């Protein structure tokens, strides 16, 4: 028996599916990865009526890099994922602040509930000002 699709979500790039002529969808792990990225990129007050959803990733870009900032940032990111992404089961966040460029690199490894496979996604942010 084939593995049924567990999760689906719209592709926010709004690319057209050539066979259905509708918006493409992301399935299973790709849907969860997209959801993680969207969650972590939120800023306070961007989600209507939910100002408490604030992983603070953009605030971390302008902090002085160091061990305390790394622990605090990693904890905030883990809390946001565990509180607002219920499909994630096991989670490992690697946080790296690149001093020379001021960039922030996140490597997130996770399992999806009721699945054994380990998935990985990377988020790379840089200061623009």
Secondary structure, DSSP 8 states (H G I E B T S, - for coil): -------EEE-TT--B-TTTSSB-EEEHHHHHHHHHHHHHT--TT-STT-TT----HHHHHTS--SHHHHHHHHHHHHHHHHHH-TTEEEEEEEEEEETTTTEEEEEEEEEETT---EEEEEEEE----
